[in-house]
Amino acid sequence: MKEVTVTELKKMLDTKEDFQLIDVREEYETEIANIGGELIPMGDVMDNLNKISKDKKVVVYCRSGGRSGTITQALEAQGFKNIYNMKGGILAWASEIDPSMAKY
């Protein structure tokens, strides 16, 4: 499984790199802490494969990296070669990038 750190993701955002950011948390979680990813809850990902790019890097994240890791592996099993798990999830983002962000 390929991963990106929150520092690498911050650089990708800052340099406006062309990639897709997918949040696999539940909608209520995005209300607590959000970095702007496209919301496709974990349980809905396999029904929404058509929404996931095959042409550019795709970074998947969740609260701590567990759910997104599972989804990253499931997408790789579906033939996606461009999927990256955000290591440590939104908790790592809050710790390392934006300490003002709520942790839950």
ABEGO torsion letter per residue (X at the ends): XBBBBAAAAAAAAAAGBBBBBBBABBAAAAAABBAGBBBBBAAAAAAAAAABBAABBBBBBBAAGAAAAAAAAAAAAAGBAABBBBBGEAAAAAAAABAABBBX
